[in-house]
Amino acid sequence: MKVINLILASSILILTNMLNSPAIAQTKLFKMTCVKSGRVFFEESNVSISRQLFKSIMYMIYDTATITCDLTSSGQRFSQLDLAFGISDGERCRSSQFVSLYLDGKNVGNFELNSGILKTTRLNIAGKRSFFLAFQGANCSASGAVHFVNATLR
């Protein structure tokens, strides 16, 4: 029994070291070379979405906004992109807003957003060079901001 416990403990230690090793690189998408159009803001702030507190790392507001990022600009190869985004709980704009995602010019996802709902997605980006995100906002007197709370390349 002690041998089994020792083997299990060793395996857990090895796996923990592998997960923390630089070989499994990760970085934030918006640290890559990106070009923006429209009202795109790279500012950190606290935001409540789905009755949870998040740190917003980027937000887009009004009408239309886009961002295009070079997935190869760091020289590292990534295989997945994890995204989490939504509109704050207290947003007054009741019209739907839309986010569309593209890899190398091909549509890979469309999301309809409403106040207080967090959307998450994981994209396979192995072998891809560019990422394009388009935001289509509603015509509201309120800000209608979509907040990104995760954009991690792995």
C-alpha positions in Angstrom: 0.0 0.0 0.0 2.9 2.4 0.8 4.4 1.7 -2.6 1.2 2.6 -4.4 0.9 5.8 -2.4 4.5 6.7 -3.2 3.9 6.0 -6.9 0.7 8.1 -6.9 2.5 11.0 -5.1 5.4 10.8 -7.5 3.0 10.9 -10.5 1.1 13.9 -9.1 4.4 15.7 -8.6 5.6 15.0 -12.1 2.3 16.1 -13.6 2.3 19.3 -11.6 5.8 20.1 -12.7 4.8 19.4 -16.4 1.9 21.8 -16.1 4.0 24.5 -14.6 6.9 24.0 -17.1 7.7 26.6 -19.8 7.1 23.8 -22.4 3.4 24.5 -21.9 3.6 28.1 -22.9 0.6 30.5 -22.5 0.2 34.1 -23.1 -2.6 36.7 -23.4 -4.0 37.1 -27.0 -3.9 40.9 -26.7 -0.1 40.9 -26.0 0.4 39.7 -29.6 0.6 42.1 -32.5 -3.0 43.3 -33.0 -4.7 46.0 -35.1 -8.0 47.5 -34.0 -10.8 49.4 -35.7 -13.6 51.2 -33.9 -14.0 51.7 -30.2 -11.7 49.0 -28.7 -10.1 49.7 -25.3 -7.4 47.7 -23.6 -8.1 48.8 -20.1 -8.4 46.6 -17.0 -11.5 47.1 -14.8 -13.8 45.1 -12.6 -17.0 44.0 -14.1 -20.0 41.9 -13.0 -21.2 39.3 -15.5 -23.5 36.4 -14.7 -23.5 37.7 -11.1 -19.8 37.0 -10.8 -16.9 39.5 -10.5 -14.3 39.4 -13.3 -11.4 41.5 -14.4 -12.1 42.9 -17.8 -8.9 43.0 -19.9 -10.5 44.6 -23.0 -13.8 46.0 -24.1 -15.6 47.1 -27.3 -18.5 49.5 -27.5 -21.0 51.1 -29.9 -21.9 50.1 -33.4 -19.0 48.1 -34.9 -15.5 47.4 -33.7 -12.9 44.8 -34.9 -9.6 43.5 -33.8 -7.1 41.4 -35.8 -4.2 39.6 -34.1 -1.1 37.9 -35.5 -1.0 34.5 -33.8 2.6 34.0 -34.8 4.1 37.3 -33.7 5.6 35.9 -30.5 7.5 33.2 -32.3 5.8 30.6 -30.1 3.4 28.0 -31.4 0.0 27.8 -29.7 -2.7 25.2 -30.2 -5.7 26.7 -28.5 -7.3 30.0 -27.7 -9.6 30.3 -24.7 -12.1 33.2 -24.7 -14.6 34.4 -22.1 -16.7 37.5 -22.7 -20.1 39.1 -22.0 -22.1 42.2 -21.2 -22.3 43.4 -17.6 -25.2 42.5 -15.4 -26.3 46.1 -15.0 -26.3 47.0 -18.7 -29.5 48.9 -19.7 -29.4 48.1 -23.4 -31.8 45.3 -23.9 -31.1 44.7 -27.6 -28.9 41.8 -28.6 -25.3 42.4 -29.6 -23.1 40.1 -31.6 -19.5 38.8 -31.6 -18.1 36.9 -34.6 -14.8 35.0 -34.6 -12.6 34.2 -37.5 -9.3 32.2 -38.0 -7.3 32.8 -41.1 -10.4 34.6 -42.6 -12.8 31.7 -42.0 -15.8 32.2 -39.6 -15.4 29.8 -36.6 -18.1 31.2 -34.2 -21.0 33.6 -33.8 -22.4 34.7 -30.5 -25.5 36.6 -29.6 -25.0 38.5 -26.4 -27.4 39.8 -23.8 -26.9 41.6 -20.5 -25.6 39.4 -17.7 -24.6 36.3 -19.8 -21.0 35.1 -19.9 -20.0 33.3 -23.1 -17.0 31.0 -23.2 -15.3 29.2 -26.1 -12.1 27.3 -26.9 -10.8 27.5 -30.4 -8.3 25.1 -32.0 -5.7 27.4 -33.5 -2.9 24.9 -34.4 -1.4 26.0 -37.7 -3.4 29.2 -37.8 -1.8 32.6 -38.4 -4.5 35.2 -37.7 -7.4 35.8 -35.5 -10.2 38.3 -36.3 -13.0 39.4 -33.9 -15.9 41.5 -35.0 -18.3 43.2 -32.6 -21.7 44.4 -33.8 -23.4 46.6 -31.1 -26.9 47.8 -30.8 -28.0 51.4 -31.2 -28.6 52.1 -27.5 -28.3 55.2 -25.4 -26.4 53.0 -22.9 -22.8 52.0 -23.6 -23.5 48.4 -24.7 -19.9 47.3 -23.9 -18.9 43.7 -24.4 -16.1 42.9 -21.9 -13.4 40.2 -22.5 -12.4 38.6 -19.2 -10.2 35.8 -20.7 -8.2 35.7 -24.0 -5.5 33.1 -23.3 -3.3 31.3 -25.9 -2.0 27.9 -24.9 
